[in-house]
């Protein structure tokens, strides 16, 4: 059971409209805010799927390999 405490906060019209769009039929605005915070905190790697492809991906992969190889011989501080 949740205790409901009323707090007054100010939102721009744009922020209110965005919250309202995301609000489910059975959700409170508090539910929406909490869900958005949790999603932001946990984030999904799936959002990156397919972002890079083709030549761009090849260039990034090549650069990462060079960086790893350059760093492989270095000693790291504990």
N, C-alpha and C positions, 0 to 999 in steps of 0.2 A: 504494500500500500504506500502510495506517495503522499507526502504532506504538501499541500498547495500553499505557497506563500506568494502573495502578489507583490511584484516589483515593477516599477515603472521604468521603461527604457525608451530612448529616442531612436528612431530609425528613419532614414531617408525614405522617400516614397519608393525609390528604386529598390532599396533593401527589403522593404515590406512586400513589394510586388514579387520579388524573387522568392522570399520565404513562403508567400501565399501560393505560388506556383508549385512549390515542392511539398506543400502540406497535403497529406493524404486525408481522405474523408473522415477517418476515425482518429486522426492525430491532432494533438495540440501544437501550438507554436513551439512550446518547450520541447516536445518530442522531435520536431523538425530540427531545431538547433542542436540538440544532443546527437541526433543521427548524423548531421552534417559534420559535427566535430569528430565523431567516431570514425566516419569515412575518411576525413582528412588525416587523422592520426594513423589509421591502419593502412590506408591507401592500397591499391591493388597494382601489382606489376603488370597486370593484363592491359592497363591503360597504355602501356608502351608497346604492346604487340603490334607489329607492322608499321611502326612509326618510321623506321629507317629501312630503306631497301635499295637494292641496286648499287650504283656507284657510290652513293653517299655512305651506305653501310660498309662497303669494301674499304673506303678511305678511313672511316672511323676504326674499323677492325685493325687495319694496318698500323695506324697510329698507336692504338692500345698495345699491340704486340711490341712495337719499338720501345714504348715506355716501360713495359714489363721487362724486356731484355736489358735495357739500360739500368734498371733498378735491381736486377737479379744479382749483380756483383757487389752491390753496396751492403755495408753492415748497417743494421738497424739498432737504435738504442732501445734497451728494454723498457 
